[in-house]
Amino acid sequence: MAQESGFPAMVNDRLLRAARGEEVDQVPVWVMRQAGRYLPEFREVRAKHDFFTMCQTPSLSCQVTLQPLNRFPLDAAIIFSDILVIPQALGMEVEMRPGEGPVFPSPLRGPDDLSRLAPPGDACTKLQYVFDALTLTRKELKGKATLIGFSGAPWTIMAYMIEGKGSKTMSNAKGWLYRHAEASHRLLKIITEATIHYLVGQVKAGAQVLQVFESHAEHLGPQLFRDFALPYLKQICDQVKERVKQLGLPDIPMIVFPKGGHYTLKDLASLKYEVIGIDWTVDPILARELVGPNKVLQGNLDPCALYGDKKSIDTAVKEMVQKFGRHRYIANLGHGMYPDMDPDHLAAFVQAVQKYSKD
């Protein structure tokens, strides 16, 4: 508890309470990639700085994390960072190339390449900038919203480390699962250990909720997911919660978001994550049946709905809130904001959530 005493009192803990399954006056709302290129003020900062420089400079990370909250009445800030800081901390080079996204100049080609990786226990020494950004942001938020920290899930990180960039099939990474099962588990264990240290460090630094992004769930099927993803997601949740408890800090609500992973929901409901995020391909009513009454659901408007006019956004949000219900629910998009979206249309989304979800 001592760590919490250094931060401003919470003025708006709506999302934090909803993530714990408590009753709230209205459905909390935030969106993935809410700090991003769709905001002109973000583009202004980005024009002066390299992407990873922004991640690695606490004052810049804090500045852009807060930008959407200065515009919209959101219930959470998510720290501006990237899931690929873990491979960087393990000694791999990652570049953010215009028009291409993240690229690894020297991806892992075979099991022998695992010897290139730094010890996972040392990863946090290279990620102090994230912790510093979290602490600064938590103070600057002044209790007006919950602060979310995050990481990528081990399979998602592994896929990037092997593919070397985004892929429509993830066939190189999936090839490892079939050809090099033992080495795949070794790699997943390294990523898992580094991630546990990293997430605990984020809680110590001031994160109040954690989200684990399984962004490449869509490339696995039920059996591969159970073999190569689920055990590591379980280990992360169990060990982060245990270590946070040992530190005497408040229990940390955790969100898992399996993008494209409609087939994973029943399995994920057996884990200790309080919140399960769903994308727009999953009907909220079916998701509730699959996860049961005790989990909190998060999602799931199709991001492209924000290209519609404000009236159509209002209608879509009304239907979404009706399907999820107002309790054990956090409103979000089914994935992140796109760079060409109109900020006014995000404002319409947030306004509609608040309009249709008040008790």
C-alpha positions as CSV (number, residue, x, y, z in Angstrom):
1,M,0.0,0.0,0.0
2,A,2.9,2.3,0.7
3,Q,3.6,2.8,-3.0
4,E,0.1,4.1,-3.6
5,S,0.5,6.8,-0.9
6,G,2.9,8.8,-3.2
7,F,0.1,9.4,-5.8
8,P,-2.8,11.8,-5.9
9,A,-6.1,10.6,-4.6
10,M,-8.5,9.1,-7.2
11,V,-11.2,11.5,-8.4
12,N,-12.5,9.1,-11.1
13,D,-11.9,5.4,-10.3
14,R,-14.8,4.2,-12.5
15,L,-12.8,1.9,-14.7
16,L,-10.8,0.5,-11.8
17,R,-14.0,-0.4,-10.0
18,A,-15.6,-1.8,-13.1
19,A,-12.5,-4.0,-13.7
20,R,-13.0,-5.4,-10.3
21,G,-16.6,-6.2,-11.1
22,E,-18.0,-3.5,-8.8
23,E,-21.1,-1.5,-9.5
24,V,-20.5,1.9,-11.3
25,D,-22.7,4.8,-12.1
26,Q,-22.0,4.5,-15.9
27,V,-20.0,2.2,-18.1
28,P,-16.4,3.3,-18.2
29,V,-14.8,4.0,-21.6
30,W,-11.4,4.2,-23.2
31,V,-10.0,3.1,-26.6
32,M,-7.0,1.3,-27.8
33,R,-4.4,3.5,-29.5
34,Q,-6.3,6.6,-28.0
35,A,-2.9,8.3,-28.0
36,G,-2.0,8.2,-31.7
37,R,-1.7,9.7,-35.1
38,Y,-5.4,10.6,-35.6
39,L,-4.7,13.5,-33.1
40,P,-3.1,16.5,-34.7
41,E,-1.3,17.3,-31.4
42,F,0.2,13.8,-31.5
43,R,1.4,14.3,-35.1
44,E,3.1,17.5,-34.0
45,V,5.2,15.7,-31.4
46,R,5.8,12.8,-33.7
47,A,7.2,15.1,-36.4
48,K,10.0,16.1,-34.1
49,H,10.8,12.7,-32.6
50,D,11.5,9.1,-33.6
51,F,8.8,6.7,-32.4
52,F,11.0,4.8,-30.0
53,T,12.5,8.1,-28.7
54,M,9.0,9.0,-27.7
55,C,8.6,5.7,-25.9
56,Q,12.0,6.1,-24.2
57,T,11.6,9.7,-23.1
58,P,9.3,9.8,-20.0
59,S,8.2,13.4,-20.5
60,L,7.2,12.7,-24.1
61,S,5.5,9.5,-23.3
62,C,3.6,11.2,-20.5
63,Q,2.7,14.2,-22.8
64,V,1.1,12.0,-25.5
65,T,-0.5,9.6,-23.0
66,L,-2.4,12.6,-21.6
67,Q,-3.4,14.2,-25.0
68,P,-6.6,12.2,-25.5
69,L,-7.7,12.9,-21.9
70,N,-7.3,16.6,-22.5
71,R,-9.8,16.2,-25.4
72,F,-12.3,13.5,-24.3
73,P,-13.9,12.5,-21.0
74,L,-12.2,9.1,-20.9
75,D,-12.0,6.9,-17.8
76,A,-8.5,5.6,-18.5
77,A,-5.1,6.6,-19.8
78,I,-2.9,3.8,-21.3
79,I,0.8,4.5,-21.2
80,F,2.3,5.4,-24.5
81,S,4.7,2.6,-25.2
82,D,5.0,-0.5,-27.5
83,I,4.7,-4.3,-26.9
84,L,8.1,-4.6,-28.7
85,V,10.1,-3.0,-25.9
86,I,10.4,-6.6,-24.5
87,P,12.4,-7.9,-27.5
88,Q,14.5,-4.8,-27.4
89,A,15.2,-5.4,-23.7
90,L,16.2,-9.0,-24.6
91,G,18.8,-7.6,-27.0
92,M,17.0,-7.6,-30.4
93,E,17.0,-4.5,-32.6
94,V,13.6,-3.1,-33.6
95,E,13.1,-0.3,-36.1
96,M,9.9,1.6,-36.7
97,R,9.9,2.1,-40.5
98,P,7.4,4.6,-42.2
99,G,4.7,2.7,-44.1
100,E,6.0,-0.7,-42.8
101,G,5.6,-0.5,-39.1
102,P,8.0,-2.4,-36.7
103,V,10.8,-4.3,-38.4
104,F,13.5,-6.6,-36.9
105,P,16.6,-6.3,-39.1
106,S,17.9,-9.7,-37.7
107,P,14.9,-11.8,-36.7
108,L,15.3,-15.3,-35.1
109,R,15.9,-17.8,-37.9
110,G,16.3,-21.0,-35.9
111,P,16.7,-22.4,-32.4
112,D,20.4,-21.6,-32.3
113,D,19.5,-17.9,-32.4
114,L,18.0,-18.2,-28.9
115,S,21.6,-17.9,-27.6
116,R,21.5,-14.2,-28.9
117,L,19.0,-13.2,-26.3
118,A,19.9,-11.5,-23.0
119,P,18.8,-13.1,-19.7
120,P,15.1,-12.4,-19.1
121,G,15.7,-11.4,-15.5
122,D,17.9,-8.5,-16.7
123,A,15.2,-7.1,-19.1
124,C,13.8,-4.6,-16.6
125,T,17.1,-2.8,-16.1
126,K,16.6,-1.7,-19.7
127,L,13.0,-0.7,-19.3
128,Q,13.3,1.9,-16.5
129,Y,12.1,4.6,-19.0
130,V,8.7,2.9,-19.0
131,F,8.5,2.8,-15.2
132,D,9.6,6.5,-15.1
133,A,6.9,7.4,-17.7
134,L,4.2,5.6,-15.6
135,T,5.2,7.3,-12.4
136,L,5.2,10.7,-14.0
137,T,1.9,10.1,-15.8
138,R,0.2,8.8,-12.7
139,K,1.1,12.0,-10.9
140,E,0.1,14.2,-13.8
141,L,-3.3,12.5,-14.1
142,K,-4.1,13.9,-10.7
143,G,-6.5,11.0,-10.1
144,K,-8.8,12.0,-13.0
145,A,-8.6,8.5,-14.7
146,T,-7.2,5.0,-14.1
147,L,-3.7,4.4,-15.5
148,I,-3.3,1.2,-17.6
149,G,0.0,-0.5,-18.2
150,F,0.5,-3.2,-20.7
151,S,2.6,-5.9,-22.5
152,G,2.3,-8.2,-25.4
153,A,1.5,-11.8,-24.7
154,P,4.3,-14.3,-25.3
155,W,3.0,-15.9,-28.5
156,T,2.4,-12.5,-30.0
157,I,5.9,-11.3,-29.1
158,M,7.5,-14.6,-30.3
159,A,5.7,-14.2,-33.7
160,Y,7.2,-10.8,-34.2
161,M,10.7,-12.0,-33.2
162,I,10.6,-14.8,-35.8
163,E,8.7,-13.1,-38.6
164,G,10.7,-9.9,-38.2
165,K,7.7,-7.8,-39.1
166,G,3.9,-8.0,-39.5
167,S,2.6,-11.0,-41.5
168,K,-0.7,-12.1,-42.9
169,T,-0.1,-15.7,-42.1
170,M,2.6,-15.8,-39.3
171,S,3.8,-18.9,-41.2
172,N,7.5,-18.7,-40.1
173,A,6.5,-18.4,-36.4
174,K,3.8,-21.1,-36.7
175,G,6.4,-23.2,-38.5
176,W,8.5,-23.1,-35.3
177,L,5.5,-24.5,-33.3
178,Y,5.4,-27.6,-35.5
179,R,9.1,-28.0,-36.4
180,H,10.8,-26.7,-33.2
181,A,8.3,-27.3,-30.4
182,E,10.9,-27.6,-27.6
183,A,12.7,-24.4,-28.8
184,S,9.4,-22.6,-29.1
185,H,8.6,-23.4,-25.4
186,R,12.1,-22.2,-24.4
187,L,11.6,-18.9,-26.2
188,L,8.1,-18.5,-24.8
189,K,9.5,-19.1,-21.3
190,I,12.1,-16.4,-21.8
191,I,9.5,-13.9,-23.0
192,T,7.1,-14.9,-20.1
193,E,9.8,-14.4,-17.4
194,A,10.8,-11.0,-18.8
195,T,7.1,-10.0,-19.1
196,I,6.3,-11.0,-15.5
197,H,9.2,-8.8,-14.2
198,Y,8.1,-6.0,-16.5
199,L,4.5,-6.0,-15.5
200,V,5.3,-6.1,-11.8
201,G,7.7,-3.2,-12.4
202,Q,4.8,-1.3,-14.0
203,V,2.6,-1.8,-10.9
204,K,5.4,-0.7,-8.6
205,A,5.7,2.4,-10.9
206,G,2.0,3.3,-10.6
207,A,0.0,1.3,-13.2
208,Q,-3.4,0.5,-11.7
209,V,-4.7,-2.0,-14.3
210,L,-2.7,-4.2,-16.7
211,Q,-3.6,-5.3,-20.2
212,V,-2.0,-8.2,-22.0
213,F,-2.3,-8.0,-25.8
214,E,-2.6,-11.4,-27.5
215,S,-2.7,-9.6,-30.8
216,H,-1.9,-12.7,-32.9
217,A,-4.5,-15.1,-31.4
218,E,-6.2,-15.3,-34.8
219,H,-3.3,-17.2,-36.3
220,L,-3.6,-20.1,-33.8
221,G,-6.4,-22.7,-33.5
222,P,-7.8,-24.2,-30.3
223,Q,-5.0,-26.8,-29.8
224,L,-2.1,-24.6,-30.7
225,F,-3.5,-21.9,-28.4
226,R,-3.8,-24.4,-25.5
227,D,-0.3,-25.7,-26.1
228,F,1.6,-22.5,-26.9
229,A,-0.4,-19.5,-25.5
230,L,-2.7,-20.4,-22.7
231,P,-0.1,-21.8,-20.2
232,Y,2.0,-18.7,-20.6
233,L,-1.0,-16.3,-20.2
234,K,-1.9,-18.2,-17.1
235,Q,1.6,-18.0,-15.7
236,I,1.8,-14.2,-16.3
237,C,-1.5,-13.6,-14.5
238,D,-0.9,-15.9,-11.6
239,Q,2.7,-14.8,-11.0
240,V,2.1,-11.0,-11.4
241,K,-0.8,-11.2,-9.0
242,E,1.3,-13.2,-6.5
243,R,4.3,-10.9,-6.7
244,V,2.2,-7.8,-6.4
245,K,0.6,-9.3,-3.2
246,Q,4.0,-10.1,-1.8
247,L,5.1,-6.5,-2.3
248,G,2.1,-5.4,-0.2
249,L,0.5,-3.5,-3.1
250,P,-3.2,-3.5,-4.0
251,D,-4.4,-6.4,-6.1
252,I,-4.0,-5.5,-9.7
253,P,-7.0,-6.1,-12.1
254,M,-5.8,-7.6,-15.4
255,I,-7.2,-7.6,-18.9
256,V,-6.4,-10.1,-21.6
257,F,-7.3,-9.2,-25.2
258,P,-7.1,-12.1,-27.7
259,K,-7.5,-10.3,-31.1
260,G,-9.3,-12.7,-33.5
261,G,-9.5,-15.2,-30.7
262,H,-13.2,-15.9,-30.5
263,Y,-12.3,-19.6,-30.0
264,T,-10.2,-18.8,-26.9
265,L,-12.9,-17.2,-24.7
266,K,-14.0,-20.3,-22.7
267,D,-10.4,-21.2,-22.0
268,L,-9.5,-17.7,-21.0
269,A,-12.5,-17.6,-18.6
270,S,-10.8,-20.3,-16.6
271,L,-7.8,-18.0,-15.8
272,K,-7.6,-15.2,-13.2
273,Y,-7.9,-12.3,-15.6
274,E,-10.8,-10.2,-14.3
275,V,-11.4,-8.7,-17.8
276,I,-11.6,-10.3,-21.2
277,G,-11.4,-8.0,-24.2
278,I,-13.3,-9.0,-27.4
279,D,-13.0,-7.7,-30.9
280,W,-15.9,-6.8,-33.2
281,T,-16.2,-10.3,-34.8
282,V,-17.7,-11.6,-31.5
283,D,-21.3,-11.1,-30.6
284,P,-21.3,-9.7,-27.0
285,I,-24.3,-12.0,-26.0
286,L,-22.3,-15.1,-27.2
287,A,-19.2,-13.8,-25.4
288,R,-21.1,-13.5,-22.1
289,E,-22.4,-17.1,-22.5
290,L,-18.9,-18.3,-23.1
291,V,-17.1,-16.5,-20.2
292,G,-19.9,-16.8,-17.7
293,P,-21.5,-14.1,-15.4
294,N,-18.4,-13.3,-13.3
295,K,-16.0,-11.9,-15.8
296,V,-15.9,-8.3,-17.0
297,L,-16.1,-7.9,-20.8
298,Q,-14.4,-5.1,-22.7
299,G,-15.0,-4.0,-26.3
300,N,-16.0,-4.2,-29.0
301,L,-17.2,-1.6,-31.6
302,D,-15.7,-2.2,-35.1
303,P,-13.2,0.7,-35.3
304,C,-14.3,1.3,-38.9
305,A,-17.7,2.3,-37.5
306,L,-16.0,5.6,-36.6
307,Y,-15.8,6.3,-40.4
308,G,-19.6,6.6,-40.4
309,D,-21.5,9.8,-39.5
310,K,-22.2,10.7,-35.9
311,K,-25.8,9.5,-36.1
312,S,-24.7,6.0,-37.2
313,I,-22.0,6.0,-34.4
314,D,-24.7,6.8,-31.9
315,T,-26.9,4.0,-33.2
316,A,-24.1,1.4,-33.2
317,V,-23.1,2.4,-29.6
318,K,-26.7,2.1,-28.4
319,E,-26.9,-1.4,-29.7
320,M,-23.5,-2.4,-28.3
321,V,-24.3,-1.2,-24.8
322,Q,-27.7,-2.9,-24.9
323,K,-26.0,-6.2,-25.8
324,F,-23.3,-6.0,-23.2
325,G,-25.4,-4.6,-20.5
326,R,-24.3,-1.9,-18.1
327,H,-22.5,-4.0,-15.5
328,R,-19.3,-6.0,-15.7
329,Y,-18.5,-4.1,-18.9
330,I,-15.9,-1.6,-20.1
331,A,-16.7,0.1,-23.4
332,N,-13.9,0.2,-26.0
333,L,-13.4,-0.4,-29.7
334,G,-12.7,-4.0,-31.0
335,H,-9.2,-2.9,-31.9
336,G,-7.2,0.4,-32.0
337,M,-7.8,3.8,-33.6
338,Y,-6.6,4.2,-37.2
339,P,-4.4,7.2,-38.2
340,D,-7.0,8.7,-40.6
341,M,-9.9,8.8,-38.2
342,D,-11.6,12.0,-37.2
343,P,-11.2,12.9,-33.5
344,D,-14.7,14.3,-33.5
345,H,-16.0,10.9,-34.3
346,L,-14.2,9.4,-31.3
347,A,-15.8,12.2,-29.2
348,A,-19.2,11.0,-30.6
349,F,-18.4,7.4,-29.6
350,V,-17.5,8.4,-26.0
351,Q,-20.5,10.7,-25.7
352,A,-22.8,7.9,-26.9
353,V,-21.4,5.4,-24.4
354,Q,-22.0,7.8,-21.6
355,K,-25.5,8.7,-22.8
356,Y,-26.7,5.1,-23.1
357,S,-25.0,3.6,-20.0
358,K,-26.0,5.9,-17.1
359,D,-27.9,4.2,-14.3
